[in-house]
Amino acid sequence: MDNSCSCQNTGKKEMLHKIMSLNFAINDLSLYLDTHPTDSQAICKHNEYVKEVEKLTEEYQKLYGPLTINFTSDTWDWIDEPWPWERGAY
């Protein structure tokens, strides 16, 4: 029995979950920094998460297709797969 598909989906789910978690943390830190703009540790953590989510998003999109409309591609893959926010996409 070939489990390569389920392993790929597990990796896809894990990557998408990590991207969503990082985006949540970035948004949360942004709100915190609105009231604490001189907190250098929070700024450093925010920048670290931004770099990590950019790298992970680029890797995800190369493997599984676009997460947002702001993705360049030679084909228009939006209609081929469920969109990231649709049930069953992750």
PENORJO-V908258 format. One record per backbone hydrogen bond with DSSP energy under -0.5 kcal/mol. CO is the residue of the C=O (numbers start at 1). NH is the residue of the N-H. E is the energy in kcal/mol with one decimal. If there is no record, write none. Layout:
[[CO;NH;E] [CO;NH;E]]
This chain:
[[1;3;-0.6] [3;7;-2.2] [4;8;-2.1] [5;9;-2.5] [6;10;-2.1] [7;11;-2.3] [8;12;-2.4] [9;13;-2.8] [10;14;-2.6] [11;15;-2.4] [12;16;-2.5] [13;17;-2.6] [14;18;-2.3] [15;19;-2.5] [16;20;-2.6] [17;21;-2.5] [18;22;-2.7] [19;23;-2.5] [20;24;-2.0] [21;25;-2.4] [22;26;-2.6] [23;27;-2.3] [24;28;-2.7] [25;29;-2.8] [26;30;-2.2] [27;31;-2.0] [28;32;-2.1] [29;33;-2.9] [30;34;-1.2] [31;35;-0.7] [32;35;-1.2] [32;36;-1.2] [36;39;-1.8] [38;40;-1.3] [39;43;-2.1] [40;44;-2.3] [41;45;-2.4] [42;46;-2.8] [43;47;-2.5] [44;48;-2.3] [45;49;-2.6] [46;50;-2.4] [47;51;-2.2] [48;52;-2.2] [49;53;-2.8] [50;54;-2.2] [51;55;-2.1] [52;56;-2.6] [53;57;-2.6] [54;58;-2.1] [55;59;-2.2] [56;60;-2.8] [57;61;-2.7] [58;62;-1.8] [59;63;-1.7] [60;64;-3.6] [60;65;-0.5] [61;65;-1.2] [69;71;-1.4] [75;77;-0.9] [77;80;-1.3] [77;81;-0.8] [83;86;-2.5] [86;89;-2.0]]
